[in-house]
Amino acid sequence: MYSKKIKPFLYLGIFYLILSLIVRVIFFFHPITTASFGFFEIIKVLLIGTVNDIFVFILASSLLAIYFLFLSNSKYQKPYGYIILGVLVLLFLYILLIPNNIFKQYGGSIAEIALAFIGLKAVLFGLMLFLPSKRIKIRNTLYFTTLLLYVLLIIYNAVSEYFFYNEFGVRYNFIAVDYLIYTNEVIGNIMESYPVLPLFAGILAVTLIITWFIYKKTKDELLDLPNFKQKLVLLGTFILLSGISLFVIPKMMQIRSNNVFADEIEANGLPKFYWAFTHNELDYFQFYSQIDQKQAEKNFLSQYPQHTLKRNITSDQPELKKNVVLISIESLSADFLEHYGNTQKITPFIDSLADKSLMFTNLYATGNRTVRGLEALTLCIPPTAGESVIKRADNKNKFTTGSVFKSKGYNVKFLYGGYSYFDNMQDFFAGNGYDIVDRNNFKPEEITFANVWGVADEDMARKAIQIMNSEAKSGKPFFNHWMTVSNHRPFTYPNGRIDIPGDAKSREGGVKYTDYSLKLFFEMAKKQDWYKNTVFVIIADHCASSAGATELPMDKYRIPALIFSEGFIQPQKFDKLMSQIDVMPTVFGLLNFNYQSKFLGQDVFKTEFQPKAYIATYQDLGFVKDGHLTVISPVKKVKQYSLLSQKETQLSPEFNIYYLIDETISAYQSTSYWLKTKQLNR
């Protein structure tokens, strides 16, 4: 009897396992999966993945279990049916008529959702109460709808995981959480990037076929509902299995190998999503290796002439109050440029400008998201575990590049072609004294083209010139930080600008169009009086992709950066290893600024500069120095890689270089501590 009552769970579970297996096989052969797998490793990945899926499905079927628990014929008998209906109607009226009811106190759409749910429940219950002859039909319809929703969610999740892996080479992580929050941008991105109608039509068709099959195989079980005792046995069994699942799933997530892709493929995306959702900030002191705090700070601060966090930066030359325009380019990997070996000629202007500039040829981004790049260029600190400071609650009143410029009498602005609420940019920059110019500041006639991410870069270029002309008339120097948007999926832009159509939706097109927009900006800037008194800093926020065979593939963090100022900056190449956080302290050095600094980046032209770089994901924190990459990770893990050959080679623990491990821990522990204790505030 019990085996028949769990038939819906068995059919849904088998479907979920089969679909998950198909997704894993696709991931194995996906072009983004650059690692190789042996036969036994494939078997291991599939077995661990299947176990993951079984326990995840048990938890995911909780709502289905609750649905079956409340299926009953006795509740429609007098007087219970009338009492239940009365309670539902009263609850509906409470939500509808009481102004400050408990649901409305939660804010948002909670009250509307609750009202719709209770109202629908009351109507359906009333129909089944007063129309007993139609009860089976109504119940079967509701059962089919429940199955339909489950099958749809299973398929939709599989498709979502594929597209997420296709974009990032990993299962769900913090980015997926961000995408859930910023639904407008994400839905718009999907609409503009993929053939949505055929895709959703296919999903719906498969959903209906699978749902109908499961429904036909299991609907007869609704004719003979279990009694109270049988429900207790089934409920107790389900609770036991759910408890085991809650214990096992976190343990399964801790299984790691030396192959990052194997870890991702064997994982289940839903627990990873939940973990990311509940861990926006990682507590360094809970999850990472540590040393004595005072020793960590002493180690880290020893790189500066004054071994203190707050340091006096002085110059023996007069300060130069030149305008500064910082342009951070969306997703511009170094290997898009001809200077780094690209033969597609998709950055002709940037390559030509690099020949006239101070070019940093061995520079690495701190992360793989825009907010991480903005953090590095604004706060000039190493990345820390979890989200970028920009997206944290404690993100205001920091010591920033903008605060240094403001102390020198500059107008300070952040320019962004999209809506700056995205990624919490508005909250961060406004909270640190920047004026903001974003899509809200554009008149309709100023927009020649826009997609979900914002106005086209050429429109922002024209707006930037307009803003800078206005600032120049004020008599004060200006610092403007412009974040571009066009080199982002769906890679759409106006037709007729470059030789790649704007509707081709190609990465190369996005890169080349951004290059075109920068050329347009400089052509307009050259005609302005302020041009020759301006320093232009052009740098990527991060690379186009972060996937690789190791946690932190070095080539996926290398970005181009250059400083151009006609008649002021002499063309040269700086080839020493450096970090994104070193760029703005170097700019201040070129301007001979005297200021009190809390920046953790360095002026690369100072004699005390030590070549190094910080690269990170949300969890893995990397430190690059002396030909080695040291990575510290949660659960106090430490790995080291030799960079002395073409390929990153992991060192065996007995060959670890311990002074580099100490330096890595010191850097990240100190930065985390100073942020936590607000010592990096102004």
ZAMARGU-4260 file (C-alpha; in steps of 0.2 Angstrom, whole numbers, plus 5000, padded with zeros to 4 digits):
<rodrens>
0) 5000/5000/5000 | 5014/5012/5005 | 5023/5009/4989 | 5008/5014/4979 | 5006/5030/4989
5) 5023/5036/4985 | 5022/5033/4966 | 5021/5052/4962 | 5037/5055/4972 | 5046/5040/4963
10) 5041/5046/4945 | 5046/5064/4949 | 5062/5058/4957 | 5067/5047/4943 | 5063/5061/4930
15) 5074/5073/4941 | 5088/5061/4942 | 5088/5057/4923 | 5088/5075/4919 | 5102/5079/4931
20) 5112/5065/4923 | 5109/5073/4906 | 5115/5090/4912 | 5131/5082/4919 | 5135/5073/4903
25) 5133/5090/4894 | 5144/5098/4906 | 5158/5085/4903 | 5158/5089/4885 | 5155/5108/4886
30) 5168/5118/4877 | 5170/5128/4893 | 5176/5112/4903 | 5194/5113/4899 | 5199/5099/4911
35) 5201/5081/4906 | 5193/5066/4915 | 5199/5048/4917 | 5186/5034/4917 | 5185/5031/4935
40) 5185/5050/4939 | 5169/5051/4928 | 5161/5037/4937 | 5165/5045/4954 | 5158/5062/4948
45) 5142/5054/4942 | 5140/5043/4958 | 5143/5058/4970 | 5131/5069/4959 | 5117/5056/4959
50) 5118/5054/4978 | 5118/5073/4979 | 5102/5074/4968 | 5093/5061/4978 | 5095/5070/4994
55) 5091/5087/4986 | 5075/5080/4978 | 5069/5073/4995 | 5070/5091/5002 | 5063/5099/4986
60) 5048/5087/4987 | 5043/5094/5004 | 5029/5105/4997 | 5022/5089/4987 | 5022/5080/5004
65) 5012/5094/5012 | 5000/5094/4997 | 4997/5075/4999 | 4996/5077/5018 | 4981/5088/5017
70) 4971/5078/5004 | 4956/5071/5013 | 4938/5068/5011 | 4933/5069/5029 | 4937/5087/5030
75) 4922/5091/5019 | 4910/5082/5031 | 4899/5092/5043 | 4903/5103/5053 | 4922/5103/5048
80) 4919/5108/5030 | 4909/5124/5035 | 4921/5128/5049 | 4937/5127/5038 | 4928/5137/5024
85) 4923/5150/5037 | 4941/5152/5043 | 4947/5154/5025 | 4934/5168/5022 | 4938/5177/5038
90) 4957/5176/5034 | 4953/5183/5017 | 4943/5197/5024 | 4956/5201/5037 | 4970/5203/5024
95) 4958/5213/5012 | 4951/5225/5025 | 4962/5227/5040 | 4975/5241/5035 | 4989/5236/5046
100) 4987/5217/5046 | 5002/5206/5049 | 5005/5202/5030 | 5006/5221/5026 | 5018/5224/5040
105) 5031/5213/5030 | 5030/5226/5015 | 5032/5222/4997 | 5020/5211/4988 | 5017/5199/5003
110) 5000/5205/5007 | 4994/5203/4988 | 5002/5186/4987 | 4993/5180/5003 | 4977/5188/4998
115) 4977/5179/4981 | 4982/5162/4989 | 4969/5162/5002 | 4956/5168/4990 | 4959/5155/4978
120) 4960/5142/4992 | 4943/5147/4998 | 4935/5147/4981 | 4942/5129/4977 | 4937/5123/4995
125) 4920/5130/4993 | 4917/5121/4976 | 4923/5104/4983 | 4912/5107/4998 | 4896/5111/4989
130) 4899/5101/4973 | 4904/5083/4980 | 4900/5075/4963 | 4914/5086/4955 | 4926/5084/4969
135) 4937/5070/4960 | 4938/5081/4944 | 4943/5096/4954 | 4955/5086/4964 | 4963/5078/4948
140) 4964/5096/4940 | 4973/5102/4955 | 4985/5087/4956 | 4989/5089/4937 | 4993/5107/4941
145) 5004/5103/4955 | 5013/5090/4945 | 5015/5103/4931 | 5023/5115/4942 | 5035/5103/4949
150) 5040/5096/4932 | 5041/5114/4925 | 5053/5119/4939 | 5064/5104/4937 | 5066/5107/4918
155) 5068/5126/4921 | 5081/5123/4934 | 5091/5112/4922 | 5090/5124/4908 | 5095/5138/4920
160) 5110/5128/4926 | 5115/5125/4908 | 5115/5143/4904 | 5124/5148/4920 | 5137/5136/4917
165) 5138/5141/4899 | 5142/5159/4905 | 5153/5156/4920 | 5159/5138/4919 | 5152/5135/4937
170) 5136/5130/4946 | 5125/5143/4954 | 5135/5155/4965 | 5134/5173/4972 | 5131/5179/4954
175) 5115/5168/4953 | 5109/5177/4969 | 5112/5194/4961 | 5102/5188/4946 | 5088/5183/4956
180) 5088/5201/4964 | 5090/5211/4948 | 5076/5202/4938 | 5073/5217/4926 | 5091/5216/4920
185) 5092/5197/4920 | 5075/5195/4911 | 5080/5208/4898 | 5097/5200/4896 | 5089/5183/4892
190) 5076/5191/4881 | 5090/5200/4871 | 5103/5186/4871 | 5093/5170/4867 | 5079/5164/4856
195) 5066/5165/4870 | 5050/5160/4861 | 5057/5143/4854 | 5066/5140/4870 | 5051/5142/4881
200) 5039/5134/4869 | 5051/5119/4870 | 5051/5119/4889 | 5032/5120/4889 | 5030/5106/4877
205) 5042/5094/4886 | 5034/5099/4903 | 5016/5095/4897 | 5022/5078/4890 | 5031/5073/4906
210) 5017/5079/4917 | 5004/5070/4907 | 5014/5054/4908 | 5016/5055/4927 | 4998/5060/4929
215) 4991/5045/4920 | 5003/5033/4929 | 4998/5040/4947 | 4981/5048/4947 | 4972/5032/4952
220) 4981/5034/4969 | 4970/5049/4973 | 4954/5038/4973 | 4959/5029/4989 | 4967/5041/5001
225) 4977/5035/5016 | 4969/5036/5033 | 4976/5046/5047 | 4987/5032/5054 | 4995/5029/5037
230) 4998/5047/5034 | 5008/5047/5051 | 5019/5033/5045 | 5022/5042/5028 | 5025/5058/5036
235) 5037/5051/5049 | 5047/5042/5036 | 5048/5058/5025 | 5053/5069/5040 | 5067/5056/5044
240) 5073/5056/5026 | 5073/5075/5026 | 5083/5076/5042 | 5096/5064/5034 | 5096/5075/5019
245) 5099/5091/5029 | 5114/5082/5037 | 5121/5074/5022 | 5120/5088/5009 | 5132/5100/5018
250) 5144/5086/5020 | 5143/5082/5001 | 5147/5100/4997 | 5163/5099/5006 | 5169/5085/4995
255) 5183/5093/4985 | 5196/5087/4972 | 5211/5094/4963 | 5199/5096/4948 | 5188/5112/4949
260) 5177/5106/4935 | 5174/5089/4943 | 5169/5098/4959 | 5156/5109/4949 | 5149/5095/4939
265) 5146/5083/4953 | 5138/5097/4964 | 5120/5101/4964 | 5115/5119/4960 | 5101/5121/4972
270) 5111/5119/4988 | 5125/5130/4981 | 5112/5143/4977 | 5105/5142/4995 | 5123/5143/5002
275) 5127/5158/4991 | 5110/5167/4996 | 5114/5165/5014 | 5132/5169/5014 | 5134/5186/5005
280) 5148/5189/5016 | 5161/5177/5022 | 5168/5179/5039 | 5187/5178/5036 | 5190/5174/5054
285) 5178/5159/5054 | 5183/5151/5038 | 5201/5155/5033 | 5219/5152/5040 | 5225/5165/5052
290) 5240/5171/5062 | 5242/5183/5076 | 5233/5199/5071 | 5247/5210/5076 | 5259/5200/5067
295) 5248/5199/5052 | 5247/5218/5051 | 5266/5220/5055 | 5270/5208/5040 | 5258/5217/5028
300) 5263/5235/5033 | 5281/5231/5031 | 5280/5235/5012 | 5277/5253/5015 | 5291/5266/5021
305) 5280/5270/5036 | 5274/5254/5044 | 5257/5261/5048 | 5240/5260/5040 | 5238/5279/5039
310) 5253/5285/5030 | 5259/5302/5023 | 5262/5302/5005 | 5273/5317/5000 | 5282/5323/4984
315) 5296/5335/4982 | 5288/5342/4966 | 5274/5354/4964 | 5256/5346/4964 | 5248/5345/4947
320) 5229/5349/4947 | 5226/5340/4931 | 5208/5333/4927 | 5207/5314/4928 | 5196/5303/4918
325) 5195/5285/4924 | 5187/5274/4911 | 5184/5256/4917 | 5179/5245/4903 | 5167/5231/4905
330) 5174/5213/4903 | 5190/5218/4892 | 5202/5204/4894 | 5220/5208/4889 | 5219/5195/4876
335) 5207/5205/4866 | 5221/5217/4862 | 5233/5215/4848 | 5247/5220/4860 | 5243/5204/4869
340) 5243/5193/4853 | 5226/5195/4847 | 5225/5195/4828 | 5206/5199/4826 | 5209/5218/4826
345) 5194/5221/4837 | 5203/5235/4848 | 5212/5246/4834 | 5209/5262/4844 | 5215/5256/4861
350) 5230/5247/4853 | 5235/5263/4844 | 5232/5273/4860 | 5243/5261/4870 | 5257/5265/4859
355) 5256/5283/4865 | 5253/5279/4883 | 5261/5272/4899 | 5255/5254/4897 | 5255/5242/4911
360) 5258/5225/4903 | 5258/5213/4917 | 5243/5219/4927 | 5229/5208/4935 | 5211/5212/4940
365) 5206/5208/4958 | 5191/5198/4953 | 5179/5193/4940 | 5164/5205/4943 | 5161/5223/4939
370) 5159/5228/4957 | 5176/5219/4962 | 5184/5230/4949 | 5176/5246/4955 | 5181/5241/4972
375) 5199/5240/4967 | 5199/5256/4958 | 5190/5266/4971 | 5196/5259/4988 | 5213/5252/4982
380) 5212/5237/4993 | 5214/5218/4990 | 5198/5208/4988 | 5190/5200/5003 | 5180/5185/5005
385) 5161/5186/5000 | 5154/5200/4991 | 5163/5216/4985 | 5162/5230/4998 | 5151/5240/4986
390) 5137/5227/4989 | 5139/5226/5008 | 5129/5236/5021 | 5144/5245/5028 | 5150/5253/5011
395) 5149/5271/5015 | 5161/5284/5022 | 5176/5274/5015 | 5193/5281/5011 | 5192/5282/4992
400) 5201/5289/4976 | 5186/5301/4976 | 5189/5307/4994 | 5208/5311/4989 | 5202/5321/4974
405) 5189/5330/4984 | 5202/5335/4997 | 5211/5343/4982 | 5196/5353/4977 | 5190/5342/4963
410) 5173/5339/4956 | 5170/5320/4958 | 5157/5310/4948 | 5153/5293/4943 | 5146/5290/4926
415) 5136/5275/4921 | 5125/5271/4906 | 5113/5260/4915 | 5103/5263/4931 | 5116/5264/4945
420) 5105/5255/4957 | 5111/5239/4949 | 5125/5231/4959 | 5122/5244/4973 | 5133/5256/4964
425) 5122/5271/4968 | 5122/5267/4986 | 5141/5265/4986 | 5146/5280/4976 | 5133/5292/4983
430) 5138/5286/5000 | 5156/5290/4997 | 5153/5308/4991 | 5152/5305/4972 | 5139/5314/4961
435) 5131/5301/4950 | 5126/5303/4931 | 5117/5288/4925 | 5103/5283/4913 | 5091/5294/4923
440) 5100/5309/4918 | 5097/5306/4899 | 5084/5315/4889 | 5075/5304/4876 | 5084/5313/4862
445) 5101/5309/4869 | 5099/5290/4867 | 5102/5283/4850 | 5102/5265/4856 | 5099/5256/4873
450) 5098/5238/4879 | 5094/5231/4896 | 5111/5236/4903 | 5110/5254/4898 | 5112/5267/4884
455) 5125/5263/4871 | 5143/5268/4876 | 5143/5281/4862 | 5129/5290/4870 | 5138/5290/4887
460) 5153/5296/4878 | 5143/5311/4872 | 5135/5314/4889 | 5152/5313/4897 | 5159/5327/4885
465) 5144/5337/4890 | 5147/5335/4909 | 5165/5338/4907 | 5163/5354/4898 | 5151/5360/4911
470) 5163/5355/4925 | 5178/5364/4916 | 5167/5380/4916 | 5166/5380/4935 | 5185/5383/4936
475) 5188/5368/4947 | 5197/5352/4941 | 5187/5336/4939 | 5188/5318/4942 | 5176/5307/4932
480) 5175/5288/4934 | 5165/5281/4918 | 5160/5263/4919 | 5156/5257/4901 | 5141/5244/4898
485) 5141/5239/4880 | 5153/5225/4880 | 5141/5214/4890 | 5129/5200/4884 | 5118/5202/4873
490) 5132/5213/4864 | 5119/5223/4855 | 5123/5241/4849 | 5119/5252/4834 | 5121/5246/4817
495) 5133/5254/4805 | 5146/5259/4817 | 5158/5244/4815 | 5160/5230/4802 | 5151/5218/4814
500) 5132/5220/4814 | 5124/5227/4830 | 5112/5212/4830 | 5125/5199/4828 | 5126/5197/4847
505) 5145/5192/4847 | 5158/5195/4860 | 5170/5202/4847 | 5157/5214/4841 | 5154/5220/4859
510) 5173/5223/4861 | 5175/5232/4844 | 5160/5243/4847 | 5167/5249/4864 | 5183/5252/4856
515) 5173/5263/4843 | 5165/5272/4857 | 5181/5276/4865 | 5188/5283/4849 | 5173/5294/4847
520) 5175/5300/4865 | 5193/5305/4862 | 5189/5313/4845 | 5177/5324/4854 | 5188/5327/4869
525) 5202/5333/4858 | 5192/5348/4853 | 5189/5354/4871 | 5200/5366/4880 | 5202/5355/4895
530) 5209/5340/4884 | 5228/5344/4886 | 5226/5347/4905 | 5218/5330/4907 | 5225/5313/4912
535) 5215/5298/4905 | 5216/5281/4913 | 5209/5266/4904 | 5207/5249/4912 | 5196/5234/4912
540) 5185/5230/4927 | 5188/5211/4924 | 5191/5198/4911 | 5177/5191/4900 | 5178/5174/4907
545) 5184/5167/4924 | 5183/5148/4920 | 5199/5138/4920 | 5207/5122/4926 | 5212/5129/4943
550) 5202/5140/4956 | 5211/5156/4950 | 5217/5154/4932 | 5230/5168/4930 | 5226/5171/4912
555) 5208/5175/4916 | 5213/5189/4927 | 5225/5198/4916 | 5218/5215/4910 | 5225/5229/4900
560) 5228/5246/4908 | 5235/5262/4901 | 5238/5280/4906 | 5237/5293/4893 | 5240/5312/4894
565) 5246/5321/4878 | 5262/5331/4882 | 5263/5325/4900 | 5264/5306/4900 | 5278/5299/4890
570) 5275/5283/4881 | 5282/5268/4889 | 5278/5250/4895 | 5279/5245/4913 | 5282/5226/4913
575) 5283/5222/4932 | 5269/5212/4940 | 5256/5223/4948 | 5238/5224/4954 | 5222/5233/4949
580) 5223/5242/4966 | 5240/5250/4962 | 5233/5260/4947 | 5226/5275/4956 | 5240/5277/4969
585) 5251/5277/4954 | 5241/5291/4946 | 5242/5301/4962 | 5261/5299/4961 | 5261/5305/4944
590) 5252/5321/4949 | 5264/5323/4964 | 5249/5323/4976 | 5253/5325/4995 | 5240/5316/5005
595) 5237/5305/5020 | 5234/5288/5013 | 5225/5272/5018 | 5226/5264/5001 | 5234/5247/5002
600) 5239/5248/4984 | 5256/5256/4979 | 5263/5269/4967 | 5273/5257/4956 | 5286/5270/4952
605) 5292/5271/4971 | 5308/5262/4975 | 5299/5252/4989 | 5286/5245/4977 | 5285/5226/4978
610) 5278/5217/4962 | 5263/5207/4967 | 5245/5204/4963 | 5229/5200/4972 | 5216/5189/4962
615) 5201/5181/4970 | 5183/5174/4968 | 5170/5175/4982 | 5179/5161/4991 | 5197/5158/4985
620) 5209/5172/4989 | 5225/5172/4979 | 5242/5181/4981 | 5254/5182/4966 | 5272/5185/4970
625) 5290/5178/4966 | 5283/5167/4952 | 5270/5158/4963 | 5252/5159/4966 | 5246/5156/4984
630) 5227/5152/4987 | 5218/5152/5003 | 5201/5145/5004 | 5187/5142/5017 | 5190/5128/5030
635) 5208/5134/5031 | 5214/5127/5015 | 5230/5133/5007 | 5237/5129/4990 | 5252/5135/4980
640) 5255/5135/4961 | 5272/5137/4952 | 5270/5150/4938 | 5287/5148/4932 | 5282/5137/4917
645) 5268/5140/4904 | 5256/5130/4915 | 5251/5133/4933 | 5258/5118/4942 | 5252/5114/4960
650) 5265/5111/4973 | 5265/5097/4985 | 5262/5103/5003 | 5280/5098/5007 | 5286/5110/4994
655) 5276/5125/4999 | 5285/5141/5001 | 5280/5147/5018 | 5285/5165/5018 | 5272/5167/5004
660) 5259/5159/5013 | 5262/5170/5028 | 5261/5185/5016 | 5245/5179/5009 | 5237/5177/5025
665) 5244/5193/5032 | 5237/5203/5017 | 5219/5196/5018 | 5218/5194/5036 | 5223/5212/5039
670) 5212/5219/5025 | 5197/5209/5032 | 5201/5215/5050 | 5202/5234/5045 | 5186/5233/5035
675) 5177/5224/5050 | 5184/5237/5062 | 5180/5252/5051 | 5199/5257/5050 | 5197/5259/5031
680) 5184/5273/5033 | 5189/5291/5030
</rodrens>
